[in-house]
Amino acid sequence: MVIGAAVMLSIGMGMRSSLGLFMTPVTRDLGITISDFTFAIAMQNLIWGLSQPLVGAYADRFGCRPVMVGGTLLYIGGLVVTIFATGWISLTLGMGLMVGVALACTAANLGLTASARSVSPASRSMVLGVLSAFGSVGSFLCAPLAQGLIGGYGWQIGFVSFIALACSMLPAAWITGTADKFQSAIWGEDGSPVDFRSVLRDAARHRGYMTMTGAFFVCGLQLFFLTAHLPTYLALCGQDPMLSAEALGMIGLFNIAGCYILGWLGGRFPKHVLLGLVYLLRSITLAVYFMLPATQVSTLIFAAVMGLLWLGVLPLTQGLVAQMFGLRYLATLSGFAFFNHQIGSFVGIWGGGLIFDALGSYDRAWQIGVAIGLVAGIAQMLAGDQPKRGGVLRPATA
């Protein structure tokens, strides 16, 4: 089951994080602007976030397998629509709407939830860290594959290779669904339905959860700004286009170590403090990189450092939600936190495109990202991590 979740996370996140490589050829061939392309990716992240709480609640109630299999099929369909796109509307439909909903069904939240339910509390943080690391393996493989096919055969062939990869997610989704056998141990034999009003009320009153959710907005803003705009920024600096793929691959490679390290640390030190440190270190790294001239060496070093701080937030946030509220509503509550993350992603991707179109530079965009990242890091470190008073969330009444 964990292997299946790792395969889904690796391929799904790897393809998604490589979409920025398609920006230049797609905008040129379809005659659209950079902000049009980034709007499609921004909508993908917004739809992903909007649908994640509902998808999580459905999986909490009926099981992960039907959600993940259906989401994989939708992922494939969205890639097909993208290949035949003729303008920004059809591009937004395929790469934005369809892939966005598919990611809510196939990406990190459900895979990590399934894994969290199948292991002991003592090993949970470490297992989630190892599983999150597999999301980087996909970036390490998908980015060079896409860039090579785009340069040699065109961006459509690059998406065809992604469709082939997405097809391999189907058996992985089915295998990951075996985690549903743990459902009865968490839900009880009556299978009580999710009471959204009760869930939201309890979470909204928890200072640690609300702070974590707010800081997660900044996480999405910073990371997805980079994946969407780093290729264009490097092109403006006169760097070889392959450097963008190499940088994304470097992020993926070092993220493997970062997820493992942060997962291990999360089992030994306060998770909210570790999260705050990650946000602070990311912001400092961003400021240093964009203040210096972009070279091949500086870009690869920057990518390596960011990789250490990339998806390592996933085992920390997932473990923190489980620590505060238990496992019963883990997918639902993680989904609401992730929604805020995706709002940040939307702002980072589309806002970065708007700033660039208006000013012809990314300077103002990265400065804003650094400033709010520092604030989020300090707030997260000062937040609490105590379990909800009274223990795990109470079951809903029938």
Sequence and secondary structure as in RCSB ss.txt:
>XXXX:A:sequence
MVIGAAVMLSIGMGMRSSLGLFMTPVTRDLGITISDFTFAIAMQNLIWGLSQPLVGAYADRFGCRPVMVGGTLLY
IGGLVVTIFATGWISLTLGMGLMVGVALACTAANLGLTASARSVSPASRSMVLGVLSAFGSVGSFLCAPLAQGLI
GGYGWQIGFVSFIALACSMLPAAWITGTADKFQSAIWGEDGSPVDFRSVLRDAARHRGYMTMTGAFFVCGLQLFF
LTAHLPTYLALCGQDPMLSAEALGMIGLFNIAGCYILGWLGGRFPKHVLLGLVYLLRSITLAVYFMLPATQVSTL
IFAAVMGLLWLGVLPLTQGLVAQMFGLRYLATLSGFAFFNHQIGSFVGIWGGGLIFDALGSYDRAWQIGVAIGLV
AGIAQMLAGDQPKRGGVLRPATA
>XXXX:A:secstr
 HHHHHHHHHHHHHHHHTGGGGHHHHHHHHT  HHHHHHHHHHHHHHHHHHHHHHHHHHHHH HHHHHHHHHHHH
HHHHHHHHT  SHHHHIIIIIIIHHHHHHHHSHHHHHHHHHHHS HHHHHHHHHHHHHHHHHHHHHHHHHHHHHH
HHH HHHHHHHHHHHHHTHHHHHHHHGGGGGGHHHHHTTTT    HHHHHHHHHT HHHHHHHHHHHHHHHHHHH
HHHHHHHHHHHTT  THHHHHHHHHHHHHHHHHHHHHHHHHTTS HHHHHHHHHHHHHHHHHHHHHS   HHHHH
HHHHHHHHTSTTHHHHHHHHHHHHH STTHHHHHHHHHHHHHHHHHHHHHHHHHHHHHHSSSHHHHHHHHHHHHH
HHHHHHHS     TTSS      
